[in-house]
């Protein structure tokens, strides 16, 4: 058997090729995700400003980062990896936790609602909460009782002026996102709506029923499927918005929807869907009574074809 010896330059080239191949294989094995937009609501359905939101695992809730919700209740977590991710949202000791399956889209959105009572589900230490620990650190139990406080009610200075109507706290204005599209807010689940019909990656599906239902719910917060969450459908309602909800499901089942690119961070507190941003583009098929939702507000009859209703119109 003849033995062959490689020159030093050949050995260097082979070593470099091996290192690059290993690095490429390692990079290829990492599943990259994207930005996760988390909309956090108060127990009454209002945007939860200044809420802490983090993403990670059960052992390390902040492993993939944390953010603070803005005045619109939205927190953006950047570069969240694909796969199951534990998302925690909390304000003080009132927190909610869910596991979200992050896909490969550049942007995904979920909606979370804070509970009314403390749950102790947080991203880490909460000021004034004995015994809570940072993620990944052991919880330290203290055998010594806390020292009694010297604070006394009598030490509190009494107010020197009476409260007037101008000093009462303001009632927050109701704010909606992706207002007019299918689903709750920007991608929130609702009963009988498949996940494929919900807002995702900056796009939303819309139909005449979803448009009318969102406007009806703004005026009637306790109407059919108007509260946040899929269980709202079965927890009772005041009888309002039923026709609009059924219309949304009927249009969805008939495929009479259209898709628009929507700014998930743009709020709407008017109670009216923004026509230019949500109207049906040219070529969208609608029923005659829904032509008013075409961007042109005009439509032409669709040629009669087998299996297609003869009364459809196509937006100009």
C-alpha positions as CSV (number, residue, x, y, z in Angstrom):
1,X,0.0,0.0,0.0
2,X,1.4,3.4,-1.0
3,X,1.2,6.2,1.5
4,X,0.6,9.8,0.2
5,X,1.6,12.9,2.2
6,X,-0.3,16.2,1.7
7,X,1.6,19.4,1.4
8,X,1.1,21.9,4.3
9,X,-1.0,24.2,2.0
10,X,-3.3,21.3,1.2
11,X,-3.7,20.4,4.8
12,X,-4.6,24.0,5.6
13,X,-7.2,24.1,2.9
14,X,-8.7,20.8,4.1
15,X,-8.8,22.0,7.7
16,X,-10.4,25.3,6.7
17,X,-13.0,23.4,4.6
18,X,-13.8,21.2,7.6
19,X,-14.3,24.1,10.0
20,X,-16.6,25.9,7.5
21,X,-18.7,22.8,7.0
22,X,-19.1,22.3,10.7
23,X,-20.1,26.0,11.1
24,X,-22.6,25.8,8.3
25,X,-24.2,22.7,9.7
26,X,-24.5,24.4,13.1
27,X,-26.1,27.5,11.6
28,X,-28.5,25.4,9.5
29,X,-29.7,23.5,12.6
30,X,-30.9,26.7,14.4
31,X,-34.5,27.6,13.7
32,X,-34.8,31.3,13.4
33,X,-38.1,33.1,14.2
34,X,-39.0,36.8,14.1
35,X,-40.6,39.6,16.0
36,X,-43.4,38.7,18.4
37,X,-46.0,41.5,19.0
38,X,-47.9,40.9,22.2
39,X,-51.0,42.9,22.9
40,X,-51.8,43.0,26.6
41,X,-55.3,44.0,27.9
42,X,-56.5,44.7,31.3
43,X,-59.2,42.6,32.9
44,X,-61.8,45.0,31.5
45,X,-60.4,44.8,28.0
46,X,-58.4,48.1,27.9
47,X,-54.7,48.4,26.8
48,X,-52.5,47.5,29.7
49,X,-49.9,50.2,29.6
50,X,-46.4,49.6,31.3
51,X,-47.0,45.9,31.5
52,X,-43.9,43.7,31.5
53,X,-43.8,41.0,28.8
54,X,-41.1,38.4,28.5
55,X,-40.5,35.3,26.4
56,X,-38.5,32.2,27.2
57,X,-39.0,28.8,28.9
58,X,-40.6,27.6,32.1
59,X,-37.2,27.5,33.7
60,X,-36.0,30.8,32.3
61,X,-39.0,33.0,31.4
62,X,-36.8,35.9,30.1
63,X,-34.4,33.7,28.0
64,X,-35.5,35.3,24.7
65,X,-35.9,38.8,26.0
66,X,-38.4,41.1,27.7
67,X,-40.1,44.4,26.9
68,X,-42.6,46.9,28.3
69,X,-46.0,47.5,26.8
70,X,-46.5,51.0,25.4
71,X,-49.6,53.2,25.9
72,X,-51.4,51.0,23.4
73,X,-50.7,47.8,25.4
74,X,-48.3,46.5,22.8
75,X,-44.9,45.0,23.6
76,X,-42.5,43.8,20.8
77,X,-40.1,41.0,21.5
78,X,-37.3,40.9,18.8
79,X,-35.8,37.8,17.2
80,X,-37.8,35.2,19.1
81,X,-36.7,31.7,17.9
82,X,-39.1,29.4,16.2
83,X,-40.8,26.7,18.3
84,X,-42.8,26.6,21.5
85,X,-42.1,29.7,23.6
86,X,-43.5,30.6,27.0
87,X,-44.8,34.2,27.0
88,X,-45.5,35.9,30.3
89,X,-47.3,39.2,30.8
90,X,-47.7,40.8,34.2
91,X,-48.3,44.1,36.0
92,X,-47.1,43.7,39.5
93,X,-48.3,40.3,40.8
94,X,-51.1,40.0,38.3
95,X,-49.8,37.9,35.5
96,X,-50.8,35.6,32.7
97,X,-48.7,32.8,31.0
98,X,-49.2,31.0,27.8
99,X,-47.2,28.8,25.4
100,X,-47.1,30.1,21.9
101,X,-45.8,28.1,18.9
102,X,-43.6,30.6,17.0
103,X,-43.3,29.9,13.3
104,X,-40.9,31.1,10.7
105,X,-42.8,34.3,9.8
106,X,-41.0,37.7,10.1
107,X,-43.7,38.9,12.5
108,X,-46.4,37.3,14.6
109,X,-49.0,38.7,17.0
110,X,-50.8,37.4,20.0
111,X,-53.2,38.9,22.6
112,X,-53.1,38.3,26.3
113,X,-55.5,39.5,29.0
114,X,-54.4,40.1,32.6
115,X,-56.4,38.5,35.4
116,X,-58.3,40.5,37.9
117,X,-56.7,38.8,40.9
118,X,-53.0,38.3,41.7
119,X,-51.6,35.1,40.3
120,X,-47.9,35.5,41.1
121,X,-47.0,34.6,37.5
122,X,-44.2,37.0,36.6
123,X,-41.1,37.4,34.6
124,X,-39.0,37.6,37.8
125,X,-38.7,39.5,41.0
126,X,-41.7,41.8,41.8
127,X,-40.9,44.7,44.2
128,X,-42.6,44.1,47.6
129,X,-43.2,40.4,47.0
130,X,-41.2,38.3,49.5
131,X,-39.7,35.1,48.2
132,X,-39.9,35.7,44.5
133,X,-36.7,35.0,42.7
134,X,-35.1,35.9,39.4
135,X,-35.5,33.4,36.5
136,X,-32.9,30.6,36.8
137,X,-32.0,31.4,40.4
138,X,-33.1,29.3,43.4
139,X,-35.8,30.7,45.5
140,X,-34.5,31.6,48.9
141,X,-36.9,31.0,51.8
142,X,-36.4,33.1,54.9
143,X,-37.0,31.6,58.4
144,X,-37.1,35.1,60.0
145,X,-40.4,36.9,59.9
146,X,-40.3,40.4,58.3
147,X,-39.6,43.3,60.7
148,X,-42.7,45.2,61.7
149,X,-43.2,48.5,59.9
150,X,-43.2,51.7,61.8
151,X,-45.8,53.2,59.3
152,X,-48.9,54.4,61.1
153,X,-52.1,55.6,59.5
154,X,-52.0,58.7,61.7
155,X,-48.7,59.8,60.0
156,X,-50.4,60.3,56.7
157,X,-51.0,64.0,55.9
158,X,-54.6,64.7,55.3
159,X,-55.5,66.3,52.0
160,X,-55.9,70.1,52.3
161,X,-58.4,70.5,49.4
162,X,-61.5,68.7,48.3
163,X,-61.5,66.6,45.1
164,X,-63.3,68.3,42.2
165,X,-64.4,66.7,38.9
166,X,-61.3,67.9,37.2
167,X,-59.1,66.0,39.7
168,X,-60.8,62.6,39.2
169,X,-58.8,60.1,37.2
170,X,-59.6,60.0,33.5
171,X,-61.5,57.1,32.1
172,X,-59.3,55.6,29.3
173,X,-60.6,55.8,25.8
174,X,-61.3,52.5,24.2
175,X,-58.6,51.6,21.7
176,X,-58.7,48.8,19.1
177,X,-56.1,47.3,16.8
178,X,-56.6,45.7,13.4
179,X,-60.2,47.1,13.8
180,X,-62.4,45.6,11.0
181,X,-60.4,42.4,10.4
182,X,-61.3,38.8,11.3
183,X,-60.3,37.8,14.8
184,X,-59.9,39.6,18.1
185,X,-57.4,42.5,17.8
186,X,-54.4,41.5,15.7
187,X,-54.7,37.7,15.5
188,X,-56.5,36.8,18.7
189,X,-58.5,33.6,18.6
190,X,-62.3,33.5,18.4
191,X,-64.8,30.7,18.4
192,X,-65.4,29.1,15.0
193,X,-62.6,31.1,13.3
194,X,-59.7,29.0,12.0
195,X,-56.2,30.3,12.7
196,X,-55.6,30.7,9.0
197,X,-58.3,33.4,8.9
198,X,-56.5,35.5,11.6
199,X,-54.1,38.4,11.2
200,X,-50.5,37.3,10.9
201,X,-47.2,38.7,9.6
202,X,-48.6,42.1,9.0
203,X,-51.6,40.9,6.9
204,X,-55.2,40.6,7.8
205,X,-58.3,39.0,6.3
206,X,-61.4,41.1,6.1
207,X,-65.0,40.6,5.0
208,X,-68.2,42.6,5.2
209,X,-69.3,40.8,8.3
210,X,-66.0,41.3,10.3
211,X,-66.2,45.0,9.4
212,X,-69.8,45.3,10.7
213,X,-69.2,43.1,13.7
214,X,-66.2,45.2,15.0
215,X,-68.2,48.4,14.7
216,X,-71.1,46.8,16.4
217,X,-68.9,45.5,19.3
218,X,-67.4,48.9,19.8
219,X,-70.8,50.3,20.5
220,X,-72.0,47.1,22.4
221,X,-69.0,45.7,24.3
222,X,-71.2,42.8,25.7
223,X,-72.5,41.7,22.3
224,X,-72.0,38.3,20.7
225,X,-68.3,37.4,20.5
226,X,-67.3,41.0,21.5
227,X,-65.1,40.3,24.5
228,X,-61.5,39.1,24.2
229,X,-61.0,35.4,24.0
230,X,-62.6,32.4,22.3
231,X,-64.7,31.4,25.3
232,X,-66.7,34.7,25.0
233,X,-68.8,33.0,22.4
234,X,-70.2,30.6,25.0
235,X,-70.2,32.7,28.2
236,X,-73.2,34.7,27.3
237,X,-74.0,38.1,25.6
238,X,-76.7,40.7,25.6
239,X,-78.2,39.8,22.3
240,X,-76.4,42.5,20.3
241,X,-74.2,42.0,17.2
242,X,-75.5,38.4,16.6
243,X,-76.4,39.2,12.9
244,X,-73.1,40.8,12.3
245,X,-71.2,37.8,13.8
246,X,-73.2,35.3,11.7
247,X,-72.6,37.4,8.6
248,X,-68.8,37.3,9.3
249,X,-68.9,33.5,9.6
250,X,-71.1,33.1,6.5
251,X,-68.8,35.3,4.3
252,X,-65.7,33.4,5.7
253,X,-67.3,30.1,4.8
254,X,-68.2,31.3,1.3
255,X,-64.6,32.6,0.7
256,X,-65.8,36.2,0.3
257,X,-62.8,37.7,2.1
258,X,-60.0,40.0,1.0
259,X,-56.5,40.5,2.4
260,X,-54.8,43.8,3.3
261,X,-51.5,44.7,4.7
262,X,-52.2,46.3,8.1
263,X,-50.1,48.3,10.6
264,X,-50.5,46.2,13.8
265,X,-49.4,49.2,15.9
266,X,-51.9,51.7,14.6
267,X,-54.7,52.3,17.1
268,X,-58.3,53.0,16.4
269,X,-60.5,54.7,19.0
270,X,-63.2,56.1,16.6
271,X,-65.4,53.1,16.5
272,X,-65.4,53.2,12.7
273,X,-63.3,51.1,10.4
274,X,-60.7,53.1,8.5
275,X,-62.1,52.8,5.0
276,X,-58.9,53.4,2.9
277,X,-56.8,50.9,4.9
278,X,-59.5,48.1,5.0
279,X,-61.6,48.4,1.8
280,X,-61.7,45.6,-0.7
281,X,-59.2,46.1,-3.6
282,X,-60.0,45.7,-7.3
283,X,-61.1,42.2,-8.3
284,X,-62.4,41.2,-4.9
285,X,-65.7,39.2,-5.2
286,X,-68.5,40.4,-3.0
287,X,-72.2,40.1,-2.8
288,X,-74.3,43.1,-4.2
289,X,-75.1,44.4,-0.7
290,X,-71.4,44.5,0.1
291,X,-70.3,46.6,-2.9
292,X,-70.0,49.6,-0.5
293,X,-66.9,48.0,1.0
294,X,-65.1,48.1,-2.4
295,X,-62.3,50.8,-2.4
296,X,-64.0,52.2,-5.6
297,X,-67.5,51.7,-4.1
298,X,-68.3,50.2,-7.5
299,X,-68.4,46.6,-8.9
300,X,-69.2,44.7,-12.0
301,X,-71.2,41.5,-12.4
302,X,-69.1,38.3,-12.4
303,X,-69.5,36.0,-15.4
304,X,-71.7,33.1,-14.6
305,X,-69.6,29.9,-14.2
306,X,-70.6,26.4,-12.9
307,X,-70.5,26.3,-9.1
308,X,-70.2,30.1,-8.7
309,X,-73.3,32.1,-7.5
310,X,-74.6,34.2,-10.3
311,X,-75.2,37.3,-8.1
312,X,-71.5,38.0,-7.2
313,X,-69.8,41.2,-8.1
314,X,-66.2,42.1,-8.7
315,X,-64.8,45.3,-7.2
316,X,-63.6,47.8,-9.8
